Amino acid sequence: MEHKIIAINAGSSSLKFQLFSMPAEVSVCQGLIERIGLDDAVFTLKFREQKISQTLPVTNHQQAVDLLLSSLVQHGVVTSLQEIEGVGHRVAHGGEFFPDSAIIDENTITRIAQLNDLAPLHNPVNLTGIKAFRTALPDAKAVAVFDTSFHQTMAKMDYIYPIPYSYYEKYGIRRYGFHGTSHKYVAHRYAELVDTPIEQLNLITCHLGNGSSICAIEGGKSIHTSMGFTPLAGVMMGTRCGDIDPSILPFLADKEHQTVEALNQMMNSQSGLLGVSGLSHDFRDILAAAPQNERAQLALDMFVERIRAYVGQYLVKLGKVDAIIFTGGIGENSADVREKVCRNLEMLGISICDEENHSGSTIFSASRSSIALAVIPTNEELMIAQDVMRVEKR
């Protein structure tokens, strides 16, 4: 039996969506509403090889949801809104409340709101999208899919920080990890491709984009990940610094007379590729400029070396690794980064095939490599739709 399920990713001024026919996992349509809150919001809808784009005022997320749903009927994507049986919402932070995706009810909404302090830029906006769809589709099954849930299988020794334990007890300060939906999706997709139960595989997944994280997956479960209490930790990113010596912050506060808010803004929005290069946060700009621009080359080298450091850490953590998987905008599209990350690792059993790497092959490891190298496009929206089908009411 066919079920129409819509996956939603609500941002502060945007609403990304994809409608699936399940369980066939066929994408019926996808689109985006940008610049919500302005008079020149942009609505894009793609379906049946057609693309519709219009600019119009969209005051708030409720109006955006109503515009989206009415357009699906208007353009014949669905004959009636009653066809949409389920709505899956990406939610940034589930804390320790949600080790798995969850049916959205009043208790779920209350719990998500209680975590707003841990994800102040994301959870409140995610809740706005949830409430807007509950109003528009009150009878549809609604499921929250959390970026953090996949990493709730980490051992305590791996998620507790070596600061006074009372801060964990009082405020929940610990490693949570993010990009969990993406890491989980590509891990399961790889298991399908090699026709091996995921419980028998040890994998390192590299989600590389403007935000990047690395994950060690043992038997289908996350045992460590590079992001931490927030998505700021781990590898260097487009505008985020990743791991740095924490003493830099009080030093800068003293020397530059910076507030906590200013320092946080610096680390999140002015650092990473942008901060080092002084040129751009966009990896494509950095790659193009590197041959002629010393700081762009430095930013590129730093980005790669920090990924390699986590890959090496996770090779030790897992002991035996079956594959290293690349995904995300950079991981999927930059053969150069994949080559640089995997170079000179023959002593660890990793050998790259340059021809396969540049030809777009899913598997680009050399035949002699004891660890497979793979490129798998992420599909977080499909993972969300799958969870809507899977999760049952408590």
Long-range contacts (C-beta under 8 A, 24 or more apart in sequence): 3-85, 3-86, 3-389, 4-28, 4-78, 4-83, 4-84, 4-85, 4-86, 5-84, 5-85, 5-86, 5-87, 5-88, 5-385, 5-388, 5-389, 6-84, 6-86, 6-87, 6-88, 6-385, 7-88, 7-90, 7-380, 7-381, 7-382, 7-384, 7-385, 7-388, 8-87, 8-88, 8-89, 8-90, 8-129, 8-133, 8-384, 9-90, 9-380, 9-381, 10-61, 10-89, 10-90, 10-125, 10-126, 10-128, 10-129, 10-130, 11-125, 12-121, 12-125, 13-37, 13-38, 15-61, 15-64, 15-65, 15-68, 15-129, 16-381, 17-68, 17-381, 18-381, 18-382, 18-385, 19-72, 19-77, 19-78, 19-84, 20-381, 20-382, 20-385, 22-385, 22-386, 22-388, 22-389, 23-389, 25-382, 25-385, 25-386, 27-382, 28-77, 29-72, 29-77, 30-381, 31-68, 33-58, 33-64, 33-67, 33-68, 36-60, 36-61, 36-63, 36-64, 43-67, 43-68, 43-71, 45-71, 45-75, 45-77, 47-75, 47-77, 50-75, 61-125, 61-128, 61-129, 61-132, 62-131, 62-132, 62-135, 62-136, 64-132, 65-129, 65-132, 65-133, 65-135, 65-136, 66-136, 69-136, 69-137, 81-136, 81-137, 82-139, 84-137, 84-140, 85-140, 85-141, 86-140, 86-141, 86-142, 86-143, 86-385, 86-388, 86-389, 87-133, 87-137, 87-140, 87-141, 87-142, 87-143, 87-388, 88-142, 88-143, 88-144, 88-145, 88-384, 88-385, 88-387, 88-388, 89-126, 89-129, 89-130, 89-133, 89-142, 89-143, 89-144, 89-145, 89-384, 90-126, 90-145, 90-147, 90-181, 90-380, 90-384, 91-122, 91-123, 91-126, 91-130, 91-144, 91-145, 91-146, 91-147, 92-119, 92-122, 92-123, 92-126, 92-146, 92-147, 92-148, 92-178, 93-118, 93-119, 93-122, 93-123, 93-146, 93-147, 93-148, 93-176, 94-144, 94-146, 94-147, 94-148, 94-149, 94-152, 95-148, 95-172, 95-176, 96-152, 96-172, 98-144, 98-146, 98-148, 98-149, 98-152, 99-149, 99-152, 99-153, 100-149, 100-152, 100-391, 101-143, 101-144, 101-145, 101-146, 101-149, 101-387, 101-390, 101-391, 102-143, 102-144, 102-146, 102-391, 102-394, 103-141, 103-142, 103-143, 103-391, 103-392, 103-393, 103-394, 104-130, 104-134, 104-142, 104-143, 104-144, 108-144, 112-144, 118-172, 118-176, 118-229, 118-230, 119-230, 141-388, 143-384, 143-387, 143-388, 143-391, 145-181, 145-383, 145-384, 145-387, 146-180, 147-178, 147-179, 147-180, 147-181, 148-176, 148-177, 148-178, 148-180, 149-180, 150-177, 150-180, 150-181, 150-183, 150-184, 150-222, 151-175, 151-176, 151-177, 151-178, 151-180, 151-215, 151-222, 151-225, 152-222, 153-221, 153-222, 153-223, 154-222, 154-223, 154-224, 154-225, 155-223, 158-223, 158-224, 161-228, 161-229, 173-229, 174-229, 175-225, 175-227, 175-228, 175-229, 175-233, 176-227, 176-228, 176-229, 177-213, 177-215, 177-222, 177-225, 177-226, 177-227, 177-228, 178-211, 178-213, 178-225, 178-227, 178-231, 179-207, 179-211, 179-213, 179-215, 179-225, 179-227, 180-222, 180-225, 181-380, 181-383, 181-384, 182-207, 182-327, 182-328, 182-378, 182-380, 182-383, 183-207, 183-213, 183-215, 183-217, 183-222, 183-225, 184-222, 184-383, 185-378, 185-379, 185-380, 185-382, 185-383, 186-325, 186-327, 186-376, 186-378, 187-217, 187-220, 187-325, 188-220, 189-376, 189-379, 190-323, 190-325, 190-374, 190-376, 191-220, 193-362, 193-374, 193-376, 194-323, 194-372, 201-322, 201-323, 202-318, 202-319, 202-320, 202-321, 202-322, 203-321, 203-322, 203-323, 203-324, 203-325, 204-311, 204-314, 204-315, 204-318, 204-321, 204-323, 204-324, 204-325, 205-324, 205-325, 205-327, 206-307, 206-311, 206-324, 206-325, 206-326, 206-327, 206-328, 206-331, 206-341, 207-327, 207-328, 207-331, 207-378, 208-307, 208-326, 208-327, 208-328, 208-329, 208-330, 208-331, 208-334, 208-337, 209-238, 209-328, 209-329, 209-330, 209-331, 210-237, 210-238, 210-239, 210-281, 210-282, 210-283, 210-329, 211-237, 211-238, 211-240, 212-236, 212-237, 212-307, 212-328, 212-330, 214-307, 214-310, 214-311, 214-314, 215-314, 216-314, 216-317, 216-318, 218-318, 223-317, 223-318, 224-313, 224-314, 224-317, 226-310, 232-267, 232-268, 234-310, 235-303, 235-306, 235-307, 235-310, 236-271, 236-272, 236-273, 236-276, 236-299, 236-302, 236-303, 236-306, 237-272, 237-273, 238-272, 238-273, 238-274, 238-281, 238-282, 238-283, 239-268, 239-269, 239-270, 239-271, 239-272, 239-273, 239-274, 239-275, 239-281, 240-267, 240-268, 240-271, 240-272, 241-267, 241-271, 241-272, 241-275, 242-272, 242-306, 243-306, 272-299, 273-299, 273-303, 276-302, 283-329, 283-330, 283-334, 283-337, 287-334, 287-336, 300-340, 303-337, 304-337, 304-340, 304-341, 307-337, 307-341, 308-341, 311-341, 312-348, 315-348, 321-371, 322-371, 322-372, 323-371, 323-372, 323-373, 323-374, 324-350, 324-371, 324-372, 324-373, 324-374, 325-374, 325-375, 325-376, 326-373, 326-374, 326-375, 326-376, 327-375, 327-376, 327-377, 327-378, 328-378, 331-375, 332-375, 332-376, 332-377, 332-378, 338-364, 338-373, 338-375, 342-373
